């Protein structure tokens, strides 16, 4: 009978220690406080439009239970690529406007697009 009580006490002690260790490592189920709208850990330019190199230069804080950095890096690369494409297209359209030409209208289904040569 004494051996059984020691076994139960040992199992409860080990279980309690494992629970305590898990709670300390994994947190206590608390949610993060809401982000402050006027404060950000990253800096973007205020005096000009955001460029692709600004996005590439971003470095996010690393936390114990944070984001997977490879996924964040991939997302930032995709965002920077979209900004590069946008800036290229805007530059081409602005150059056309300076030259006095209008951009060609999109072709409708089954119609060919005619350009001035």
The first five atom37 places (N, CA, C, CB, O) and aatype in JSON, in Angstrom:
{
  "aatype": [20, 20, 20, 20, 20, 20, 20, 20, 20, 20, 20, 20, 20, 20, 20, 20, 20, 20, 20, 20, 20, 20, 20, 20, 20, 20, 20, 20, 20, 20, 20, 20, 20, 20, 20, 20, 20, 20, 20, 20, 20, 20, 20, 20, 20, 20, 20, 20, 20, 20, 20, 20, 20, 20, 20, 20, 20, 20, 20, 20, 20, 20, 20, 20, 20, 20, 20, 20, 20, 20, 20, 20, 20, 20, 20, 20, 20, 20, 20, 20, 20, 20, 20, 20, 20, 20, 20, 20, 20, 20, 20, 20, 20, 20, 20, 20, 20, 20, 20, 20, 20, 20, 20, 20, 20, 20, 20, 20, 20, 20, 20, 20, 20, 20, 20, 20, 20],
  "atom_mask": [
    [1, 1, 1, 1, 1],
    [1, 1, 1, 1, 1],
    [1, 1, 1, 1, 1],
    [1, 1, 1, 1, 1],
    [1, 1, 1, 1, 1],
    [1, 1, 1, 1, 1],
    [1, 1, 1, 1, 1],
    [1, 1, 1, 1, 1],
    [1, 1, 1, 1, 1],
    [1, 1, 1, 1, 1],
    [1, 1, 1, 1, 1],
    [1, 1, 1, 1, 1],
    [1, 1, 1, 1, 1],
    [1, 1, 1, 1, 1],
    [1, 1, 1, 1, 1],
    [1, 1, 1, 1, 1],
    [1, 1, 1, 1, 1],
    [1, 1, 1, 1, 1],
    [1, 1, 1, 1, 1],
    [1, 1, 1, 1, 1],
    [1, 1, 1, 1, 1],
    [1, 1, 1, 1, 1],
    [1, 1, 1, 1, 1],
    [1, 1, 1, 1, 1],
    [1, 1, 1, 1, 1],
    [1, 1, 1, 1, 1],
    [1, 1, 1, 1, 1],
    [1, 1, 1, 1, 1],
    [1, 1, 1, 1, 1],
    [1, 1, 1, 1, 1],
    [1, 1, 1, 1, 1],
    [1, 1, 1, 1, 1],
    [1, 1, 1, 1, 1],
    [1, 1, 1, 1, 1],
    [1, 1, 1, 1, 1],
    [1, 1, 1, 1, 1],
    [1, 1, 1, 1, 1],
    [1, 1, 1, 1, 1],
    [1, 1, 1, 1, 1],
    [1, 1, 1, 1, 1],
    [1, 1, 1, 1, 1],
    [1, 1, 1, 1, 1],
    [1, 1, 1, 1, 1],
    [1, 1, 1, 1, 1],
    [1, 1, 1, 1, 1],
    [1, 1, 1, 1, 1],
    [1, 1, 1, 1, 1],
    [1, 1, 1, 1, 1],
    [1, 1, 1, 1, 1],
    [1, 1, 1, 1, 1],
    [1, 1, 1, 1, 1],
    [1, 1, 1, 1, 1],
    [1, 1, 1, 1, 1],
    [1, 1, 1, 1, 1],
    [1, 1, 1, 1, 1],
    [1, 1, 1, 1, 1],
    [1, 1, 1, 1, 1],
    [1, 1, 1, 1, 1],
    [1, 1, 1, 1, 1],
    [1, 1, 1, 1, 1],
    [1, 1, 1, 1, 1],
    [1, 1, 1, 1, 1],
    [1, 1, 1, 1, 1],
    [1, 1, 1, 1, 1],
    [1, 1, 1, 1, 1],
    [1, 1, 1, 1, 1],
    [1, 1, 1, 1, 1],
    [1, 1, 1, 1, 1],
    [1, 1, 1, 1, 1],
    [1, 1, 1, 1, 1],
    [1, 1, 1, 1, 1],
    [1, 1, 1, 1, 1],
    [1, 1, 1, 1, 1],
    [1, 1, 1, 1, 1],
    [1, 1, 1, 1, 1],
    [1, 1, 1, 1, 1],
    [1, 1, 1, 1, 1],
    [1, 1, 1, 1, 1],
    [1, 1, 1, 1, 1],
    [1, 1, 1, 1, 1],
    [1, 1, 1, 1, 1],
    [1, 1, 1, 1, 1],
    [1, 1, 1, 1, 1],
    [1, 1, 1, 1, 1],
    [1, 1, 1, 1, 1],
    [1, 1, 1, 1, 1],
    [1, 1, 1, 1, 1],
    [1, 1, 1, 1, 1],
    [1, 1, 1, 1, 1],
    [1, 1, 1, 1, 1],
    [1, 1, 1, 1, 1],
    [1, 1, 1, 1, 1],
    [1, 1, 1, 1, 1],
    [1, 1, 1, 1, 1],
    [1, 1, 1, 1, 1],
    [1, 1, 1, 1, 1],
    [1, 1, 1, 1, 1],
    [1, 1, 1, 1, 1],
    [1, 1, 1, 1, 1],
    [1, 1, 1, 1, 1],
    [1, 1, 1, 1, 1],
    [1, 1, 1, 1, 1],
    [1, 1, 1, 1, 1],
    [1, 1, 1, 1, 1],
    [1, 1, 1, 1, 1],
    [1, 1, 1, 1, 1],
    [1, 1, 1, 1, 1],
    [1, 1, 1, 1, 1],
    [1, 1, 1, 1, 1],
    [1, 1, 1, 1, 1],
    [1, 1, 1, 1, 1],
    [1, 1, 1, 1, 1],
    [1, 1, 1, 1, 1],
    [1, 1, 1, 1, 1],
    [1, 1, 1, 1, 1],
    [1, 1, 1, 1, 1],
    [1, 1, 1, 1, 1]
  ],
  "atom_positions": [
    [[0.82, -1.19, 0.0], [0.0, 0.0, 0.0], [0.87, 1.26, 0.0], [-0.93, -0.01, 1.2], [0.56, 2.23, -0.69]],
    [[1.94, 1.24, 0.77], [2.85, 2.38, 0.84], [3.52, 2.62, -0.5], [3.9, 2.15, 1.93], [3.73, 3.76, -0.91]],
    [[3.86, 1.51, -1.19], [4.49, 1.64, -2.51], [3.54, 2.29, -3.51], [4.95, 0.27, -3.03], [3.97, 3.08, -4.35]],
    [[2.25, 1.97, -3.43], [1.25, 2.54, -4.31], [1.11, 4.04, -4.07], [-0.11, 1.84, -4.12], [1.02, 4.81, -5.02]],
    [[1.08, 4.47, -2.82], [0.97, 5.89, -2.49], [2.21, 6.66, -2.96], [0.78, 6.07, -0.99], [2.1, 7.79, -3.44]],
    [[3.39, 6.06, -2.81], [4.61, 6.7, -3.29], [4.6, 6.82, -4.82], [5.85, 5.91, -2.84], [5.05, 7.82, -5.37]],
    [[4.07, 5.81, -5.49], [3.97, 5.85, -6.96], [3.02, 6.96, -7.4], [3.48, 4.5, -7.51], [3.35, 7.72, -8.31]],
    [[1.86, 7.07, -6.76], [0.89, 8.12, -7.1], [1.49, 9.5, -6.81], [-0.44, 7.93, -6.3], [1.35, 10.41, -7.63]],
    [[2.14, 9.66, -5.68], [2.76, 10.94, -5.33], [3.87, 11.28, -6.33], [3.33, 10.9, -3.9], [4.0, 12.44, -6.72]],
    [[4.65, 10.31, -6.74], [5.72, 10.55, -7.73], [5.15, 10.95, -9.08], [6.58, 9.3, -7.9], [5.67, 11.87, -9.72]],
    [[4.08, 10.27, -9.52], [3.44, 10.62, -10.81], [2.87, 12.03, -10.74], [2.32, 9.59, -11.16], [3.03, 12.8, -11.69]],
    [[2.2, 12.38, -9.63], [1.65, 13.73, -9.49], [2.76, 14.78, -9.45], [0.81, 13.83, -8.21], [2.62, 15.85, -10.05]],
    [[3.84, 14.49, -8.78], [4.96, 15.43, -8.71], [5.58, 15.65, -10.09], [6.03, 14.93, -7.73], [5.82, 16.78, -10.49]],
    [[5.85, 14.56, -10.8], [6.43, 14.68, -12.15], [5.46, 15.39, -13.08], [6.79, 13.28, -12.73], [5.87, 16.24, -13.87]],
    [[4.17, 15.05, -13.01], [3.16, 15.72, -13.85], [3.09, 17.2, -13.55], [1.79, 15.09, -13.63], [3.01, 18.02, -14.48]],
    [[3.12, 17.57, -12.27], [3.09, 18.99, -11.9], [4.32, 19.73, -12.39], [2.98, 19.13, -10.4], [4.21, 20.86, -12.86]],
    [[5.48, 19.11, -12.28], [6.7, 19.76, -12.77], [6.67, 19.93, -14.28], [7.94, 18.94, -12.35], [7.1, 20.96, -14.8]],
    [[6.17, 18.92, -15.01], [6.06, 19.04, -16.46], [5.08, 20.15, -16.85], [5.62, 17.7, -17.08], [5.33, 20.9, -17.79]],
    [[3.96, 20.23, -16.12], [3.0, 21.29, -16.39], [3.59, 22.67, -16.14], [1.75, 21.09, -15.54], [3.39, 23.59, -16.93]],
    [[4.31, 22.82, -15.05], [4.96, 24.09, -14.72], [5.99, 24.47, -15.77], [5.61, 24.0, -13.34], [6.04, 25.62, -16.2]],
    [[6.8, 23.51, -16.18], [7.8, 23.77, -17.2], [7.16, 24.17, -18.53], [8.69, 22.54, -17.4], [7.6, 25.11, -19.18]],
    [[6.1, 23.45, -18.91], [5.39, 23.79, -20.14], [4.76, 25.16, -20.09], [4.33, 22.76, -20.43], [4.78, 25.9, -21.07]],
    [[4.21, 25.52, -18.93], [3.6, 26.84, -18.77], [4.64, 27.95, -18.89], [2.9, 26.95, -17.43], [4.38, 28.99, -19.49]],
    [[5.81, 27.72, -18.32], [6.85, 28.74, -18.39], [7.38, 28.9, -19.81], [7.99, 28.39, -17.45], [7.64, 30.01, -20.25]],
    [[7.55, 27.8, -20.52], [8.1, 27.86, -21.88], [7.09, 28.33, -22.9], [8.62, 26.52, -22.28], [7.45, 29.06, -23.82]],
    [[5.85, 27.94, -22.77], [4.85, 28.21, -23.8], [3.91, 29.35, -23.45], [4.06, 26.99, -24.05], [3.03, 29.67, -24.25]],
    [[4.06, 29.96, -22.34], [3.2, 31.07, -21.97], [1.98, 30.59, -21.21], [2.78, 31.86, -23.2], [1.78, 29.4, -21.0]],
    [[1.18, 31.55, -20.82], [0.01, 31.21, -20.01], [-1.28, 31.49, -20.74], [0.04, 31.99, -18.71], [-2.32, 31.69, -20.1]],
    [[-1.26, 31.51, -22.07], [-2.47, 31.74, -22.83], [-2.86, 33.2, -22.93], [-3.58, 30.98, -22.24], [-3.97, 33.51, -23.35]],
    [[-1.96, 34.09, -22.55], [-2.26, 35.51, -22.62], [-2.21, 35.98, -24.07], [-1.28, 36.32, -21.76], [-1.39, 35.49, -24.85]],
    [[-3.06, 36.9, -24.43], [-3.0, 37.48, -25.77], [-2.09, 38.7, -25.75], [-4.42, 37.86, -26.27], [-1.86, 39.31, -24.71]],
    [[-1.59, 39.04, -26.93], [-0.74, 40.23, -27.02], [-1.6, 41.48, -26.91], [0.05, 40.23, -28.35], [-2.75, 41.48, -27.35]],
    [[-1.05, 42.52, -26.34], [-1.8, 43.78, -26.3], [-1.95, 44.34, -27.71], [-1.11, 44.81, -25.37], [-1.1, 44.07, -28.57]],
    [[-3.0, 45.1, -27.96], [-3.18, 45.66, -29.3], [-2.03, 46.6, -29.67], [-4.52, 46.41, -29.39], [-1.46, 47.28, -28.81]],
    [[-1.71, 46.61, -30.95], [-0.61, 47.45, -31.42], [-1.01, 48.92, -31.33], [-0.23, 47.08, -32.88], [-2.17, 49.28, -31.55]],
    [[-0.05, 49.74, -31.01], [-0.29, 51.18, -30.97], [-0.24, 51.71, -32.4], [0.76, 51.91, -30.05], [0.72, 51.44, -33.12]],
    [[-1.26, 52.44, -32.81], [-1.37, 52.86, -34.2], [-0.3, 53.87, -34.6], [-2.72, 53.45, -34.43], [0.11, 53.89, -35.76]],
    [[0.15, 54.69, -33.67], [1.12, 55.74, -34.03], [2.56, 55.31, -33.78], [0.83, 57.0, -33.25], [3.47, 56.13, -33.86]],
    [[2.77, 54.04, -33.49], [4.12, 53.57, -33.18], [4.37, 52.27, -33.91], [4.31, 53.39, -31.65], [3.54, 51.37, -33.88]],
    [[5.53, 52.17, -34.56], [5.88, 50.96, -35.29], [7.35, 50.66, -35.05], [5.58, 51.12, -36.8], [8.16, 51.58, -34.94]],
    [[7.72, 49.37, -34.96], [9.13, 49.03, -34.77], [9.95, 49.19, -36.05], [9.25, 47.61, -34.27], [11.18, 49.12, -36.01]],
    [[9.29, 49.39, -37.19], [10.0, 49.57, -38.46], [9.8, 50.99, -38.95], [9.51, 48.54, -39.52], [8.8, 51.64, -38.64]],
    [[10.76, 51.46, -39.72], [10.7, 52.83, -40.22], [10.52, 52.82, -41.73], [11.98, 53.61, -39.83], [11.25, 52.13, -42.44]],
    [[9.56, 53.57, -42.23], [9.36, 53.79, -43.66], [9.42, 55.29, -43.89], [7.98, 53.18, -44.15], [9.11, 56.08, -43.0]],
    [[9.83, 55.7, -45.1], [9.98, 57.14, -45.34], [8.64, 57.87, -45.31], [10.66, 57.37, -46.68], [7.63, 57.37, -45.82]],
    [[8.65, 59.05, -44.7], [7.45, 59.89, -44.66], [7.48, 60.97, -45.74], [7.31, 60.54, -43.3], [6.44, 61.5, -46.11]],
    [[8.68, 61.29, -46.24], [8.84, 62.42, -47.15], [8.77, 62.04, -48.62], [10.14, 63.1, -46.88], [8.89, 62.91, -49.49]],
    [[8.59, 60.74, -48.93], [8.52, 60.29, -50.32], [7.77, 58.97, -50.38], [9.95, 60.13, -50.94], [7.55, 58.33, -49.35]],
    [[7.36, 58.54, -51.59], [6.67, 57.25, -51.7], [7.6, 56.11, -51.31], [6.14, 57.05, -53.13], [8.82, 56.19, -51.49]],
    [[7.03, 55.06, -50.79], [7.8, 53.88, -50.42], [8.3, 53.19, -51.68], [6.96, 52.9, -49.55], [7.53, 52.96, -52.61]],
    [[9.59, 52.85, -51.69], [10.2, 52.17, -52.83], [10.5, 50.72, -52.46], [11.48, 52.89, -53.3], [10.47, 50.36, -51.28]],
    [[10.78, 49.92, -53.47], [11.05, 48.5, -53.25], [12.27, 48.31, -52.34], [11.28, 47.78, -54.58], [12.28, 47.4, -51.51]],
    [[13.29, 49.14, -52.49], [14.48, 49.01, -51.64], [14.17, 49.32, -50.17], [15.58, 49.94, -52.15], [14.83, 48.79, -49.28]],
    [[13.17, 50.17, -49.93], [12.74, 50.43, -48.55], [12.17, 49.15, -47.93], [11.69, 51.56, -48.51], [12.43, 48.86, -46.76]],
    [[11.41, 48.4, -48.7], [10.82, 47.16, -48.21], [11.91, 46.12, -48.0], [9.76, 46.63, -49.19], [11.91, 45.4, -46.99]],
    [[12.85, 46.03, -48.94], [13.94, 45.06, -48.8], [14.81, 45.34, -47.57], [14.81, 45.07, -50.06], [15.37, 44.42, -46.99]],
    [[14.91, 46.6, -47.18], [15.75, 46.98, -46.05], [15.07, 46.77, -44.7], [16.16, 48.43, -46.19], [15.72, 46.89, -43.66]],
    [[13.78, 46.47, -44.7], [13.07, 46.26, -43.44], [13.63, 45.06, -42.69], [11.57, 46.08, -43.69], [13.93, 44.03, -43.3]],
    [[13.76, 45.19, -41.41], [14.16, 44.08, -40.55], [13.18, 44.05, -39.39], [15.65, 44.24, -40.05], [13.07, 45.01, -38.63]],
    [[12.48, 42.94, -39.25], [11.48, 42.81, -38.21], [12.11, 42.21, -36.96], [10.31, 41.95, -38.69], [13.09, 41.47, -37.04]],
    [[11.54, 42.52, -35.83], [12.04, 42.0, -34.55], [11.83, 40.49, -34.48], [11.35, 42.71, -33.36], [10.82, 39.97, -34.96]],
    [[12.79, 39.82, -33.88], [12.68, 38.38, -33.69], [12.23, 38.13, -32.27], [14.04, 37.66, -33.99], [12.78, 38.7, -31.32]],
    [[11.23, 37.29, -32.1], [10.72, 36.95, -30.79], [10.74, 35.44, -30.61], [9.28, 37.5, -30.59], [10.84, 34.69, -31.58]],
    [[10.66, 35.0, -29.37], [10.7, 33.57, -29.09], [9.58, 32.84, -29.81], [10.59, 33.31, -27.58], [9.8, 31.78, -30.39]],
    [[8.38, 33.4, -29.78], [7.25, 32.78, -30.45], [6.79, 33.66, -31.6], [6.1, 32.53, -29.46], [5.59, 33.86, -31.78]],
    [[7.72, 34.19, -32.37], [7.4, 35.11, -33.45], [7.1, 34.4, -34.75], [8.53, 36.08, -33.66], [6.77, 33.22, -34.77]],
    [[7.23, 35.14, -35.83], [6.94, 34.63, -37.16], [8.12, 33.83, -37.69], [6.6, 35.78, -38.12], [9.24, 33.96, -37.21]],
    [[7.84, 32.99, -38.67], [8.92, 32.28, -39.35], [9.61, 33.29, -40.26], [8.38, 31.03, -40.17], [9.0, 33.83, -41.18]],
    [[10.86, 33.53, -40.01], [11.57, 34.58, -40.73], [11.65, 34.28, -42.23], [12.97, 34.74, -40.16], [11.63, 35.21, -43.04]],
    [[11.74, 33.02, -42.62], [11.8, 32.7, -44.04], [10.51, 33.11, -44.74], [12.06, 31.2, -44.25], [10.56, 33.58, -45.88]],
    [[9.36, 32.95, -44.08], [8.09, 33.35, -44.68], [7.97, 34.87, -44.75], [6.93, 32.78, -43.88], [7.48, 35.41, -45.74]],
    [[8.43, 35.55, -43.71], [8.39, 37.02, -43.72], [9.3, 37.56, -44.82], [8.81, 37.59, -42.34], [8.93, 38.48, -45.54]],
    [[10.52, 36.98, -44.95], [11.44, 37.41, -45.99], [10.84, 37.18, -47.37], [12.77, 36.68, -45.86], [10.98, 38.03, -48.25]],
    [[10.19, 36.03, -47.57], [9.58, 35.73, -48.87], [8.48, 36.75, -49.17], [9.0, 34.29, -48.89], [8.39, 37.25, -50.3]],
    [[7.64, 37.05, -48.18], [6.56, 38.01, -48.38], [7.1, 39.4, -48.7], [5.67, 38.06, -47.14], [6.57, 40.08, -49.58]],
    [[8.14, 39.82, -48.0], [8.74, 41.13, -48.28], [9.34, 41.17, -49.68], [9.8, 41.46, -47.23], [9.25, 42.19, -50.36]],
    [[9.96, 40.06, -50.12], [10.5, 40.0, -51.49], [9.38, 40.12, -52.52], [11.27, 38.69, -51.7], [9.55, 40.8, -53.53]],
    [[8.25, 39.46, -52.27], [7.12, 39.56, -53.2], [6.57, 40.98, -53.25], [6.0, 38.57, -52.79], [6.25, 41.5, -54.32]],
    [[6.48, 41.61, -52.09], [5.99, 42.99, -52.01], [6.94, 43.93, -52.74], [5.84, 43.42, -50.54], [6.5, 44.83, -53.46]],
    [[8.23, 43.74, -52.56], [9.22, 44.58, -53.23], [9.15, 44.39, -54.74], [10.64, 44.26, -52.72], [9.3, 45.36, -55.49]],
    [[8.92, 43.17, -55.21], [8.81, 42.9, -56.64], [7.6, 43.63, -57.22], [8.71, 41.39, -56.91], [7.68, 44.21, -58.31]],
    [[6.48, 43.61, -56.51], [5.28, 44.32, -56.97], [5.54, 45.82, -57.03], [4.08, 44.03, -56.04], [5.11, 46.48, -57.97]],
    [[6.25, 46.35, -56.05], [6.59, 47.78, -56.08], [7.51, 48.11, -57.25], [7.25, 48.2, -54.76], [7.34, 49.15, -57.89]],
    [[8.48, 47.24, -57.55], [9.35, 47.45, -58.7], [8.54, 47.5, -59.99], [10.41, 46.35, -58.78], [8.74, 48.37, -60.84]],
    [[7.62, 46.55, -60.14], [6.79, 46.51, -61.35], [5.92, 47.76, -61.45], [5.91, 45.26, -61.35], [5.76, 48.32, -62.53]],
    [[5.35, 48.19, -60.33], [4.53, 49.39, -60.32], [5.33, 50.62, -60.7], [3.89, 49.59, -58.96], [4.88, 51.45, -61.5]],
    [[6.53, 50.75, -60.13], [7.36, 51.91, -60.43], [7.8, 51.93, -61.89], [8.59, 51.92, -59.52], [7.86, 52.99, -62.5]],
    [[8.1, 50.75, -62.45], [8.47, 50.68, -63.87], [7.31, 51.1, -64.75], [8.92, 49.25, -64.24], [7.49, 51.88, -65.68]],
    [[6.11, 50.59, -64.46], [4.93, 50.94, -65.25], [4.61, 52.42, -65.14], [3.73, 50.1, -64.81], [4.28, 53.07, -66.13]],
    [[4.69, 52.97, -63.93], [4.44, 54.4, -63.75], [5.47, 55.24, -64.51], [4.46, 54.76, -62.25], [5.12, 56.26, -65.11]],
    [[6.72, 54.82, -64.49], [7.75, 55.55, -65.23], [7.49, 55.54, -66.73], [9.12, 54.95, -64.94], [7.66, 56.55, -67.4]],
    [[7.06, 54.39, -67.25], [6.75, 54.3, -68.68], [5.56, 55.18, -69.03], [6.47, 52.84, -69.09], [5.58, 55.87, -70.04]],
    [[4.52, 55.17, -68.21], [3.34, 56.0, -68.47], [3.67, 57.48, -68.38], [2.21, 55.65, -67.49], [3.18, 58.27, -69.19]],
    [[4.48, 57.86, -67.43], [4.86, 59.27, -67.31], [5.71, 59.71, -68.5], [5.63, 59.52, -66.0], [5.58, 60.84, -68.98]],
    [[6.59, 58.82, -68.97], [7.4, 59.14, -70.15], [6.52, 59.33, -71.37], [8.45, 58.04, -70.42], [6.76, 60.22, -72.18]],
    [[5.5, 58.5, -71.52], [4.57, 58.65, -72.66], [3.82, 59.97, -72.58], [3.57, 57.48, -72.69], [3.61, 60.63, -73.59]],
    [[3.41, 60.35, -71.37], [2.7, 61.62, -71.22], [3.6, 62.8, -71.56], [2.17, 61.76, -69.79], [3.15, 63.77, -72.16]],
    [[4.87, 62.72, -71.17], [5.81, 63.8, -71.5], [6.03, 63.9, -73.01], [7.14, 63.58, -70.79], [6.28, 64.99, -73.53]],
    [[5.94, 62.78, -73.68], [6.13, 62.78, -75.13], [4.86, 63.18, -75.87], [6.6, 61.41, -75.6], [4.88, 63.33, -77.09]],
    [[3.77, 63.35, -75.17], [2.53, 63.78, -75.79], [1.71, 62.64, -76.38], [2.82, 64.77, -76.84], [0.75, 62.89, -77.1]],
    [[2.07, 61.41, -76.11], [1.3, 60.27, -76.6], [0.45, 59.71, -75.49], [2.23, 59.18, -77.18], [0.84, 59.74, -74.32]],
    [[-0.69, 59.21, -75.85], [-1.54, 58.56, -74.88], [-1.19, 57.08, -74.84], [-3.03, 58.77, -75.2], [-0.78, 56.53, -75.86]],
    [[-1.35, 56.43, -73.71], [-1.1, 54.99, -73.67], [-2.12, 54.26, -74.54], [-1.15, 54.46, -72.21], [-3.26, 54.7, -74.63]],
    [[-1.72, 53.16, -75.18], [-2.66, 52.44, -76.03], [-3.81, 51.86, -75.21], [-1.94, 51.31, -76.79], [-3.63, 51.42, -74.08]],
    [[-5.0, 51.89, -75.82], [-6.18, 51.33, -75.16], [-6.07, 49.82, -75.14], [-7.49, 51.79, -75.86], [-5.54, 49.23, -76.08]],
    [[-6.56, 49.17, -74.1], [-6.5, 47.71, -74.07], [-7.34, 47.11, -75.18], [-6.97, 47.18, -72.7], [-8.44, 47.59, -75.47]],
    [[-6.83, 46.04, -75.8], [-7.53, 45.39, -76.89], [-8.68, 44.57, -76.33], [-6.58, 44.49, -77.72], [-8.55, 43.92, -75.3]],
    [[-9.82, 44.61, -77.04], [-10.95, 43.8, -76.64], [-10.83, 42.43, -77.26], [-12.27, 44.46, -77.03], [-10.02, 42.23, -78.16]],
    [[-11.6, 41.48, -76.79], [-11.53, 40.11, -77.28], [-11.77, 40.07, -78.79], [-12.55, 39.21, -76.56], [-12.74, 40.65, -79.28]],
    [[-10.89, 39.4, -79.51], [-11.04, 39.2, -80.94], [-10.56, 40.37, -81.77], [-12.46, 38.93, -81.25], [-10.52, 40.26, -83.0]],
    [[-10.18, 41.48, -81.16], [-9.71, 42.64, -81.91], [-8.2, 42.77, -81.73], [-10.43, 43.92, -81.46], [-7.66, 42.51, -80.66]],
    [[-7.55, 43.18, -82.8], [-6.13, 43.44, -82.7], [-5.91, 44.87, -82.3], [-5.41, 43.13, -84.02], [-6.75, 45.73, -82.57]],
    [[-4.82, 45.13, -81.68], [-4.5, 46.47, -81.24], [-3.64, 47.13, -82.31], [-3.76, 46.45, -79.87], [-2.63, 46.57, -82.73]],
    [[-4.05, 48.32, -82.77], [-3.3, 49.02, -83.8], [-2.45, 50.1, -83.14], [-4.26, 49.63, -84.86], [-2.9, 50.83, -82.26]],
    [[-1.2, 50.17, -83.59], [-0.3, 51.2, -83.06], [0.19, 52.06, -84.2], [0.89, 50.55, -82.3], [0.26, 51.62, -85.35]],
    [[0.53, 53.29, -83.86], [1.1, 54.19, -84.86], [2.57, 53.85, -85.04], [0.92, 55.68, -84.44], [3.31, 53.73, -84.07]],
    [[2.97, 53.7, -86.29], [4.36, 53.36, -86.54], [5.09, 54.51, -87.21], [4.46, 52.11, -87.38], [6.28, 54.4, -87.5]]
  ]
}
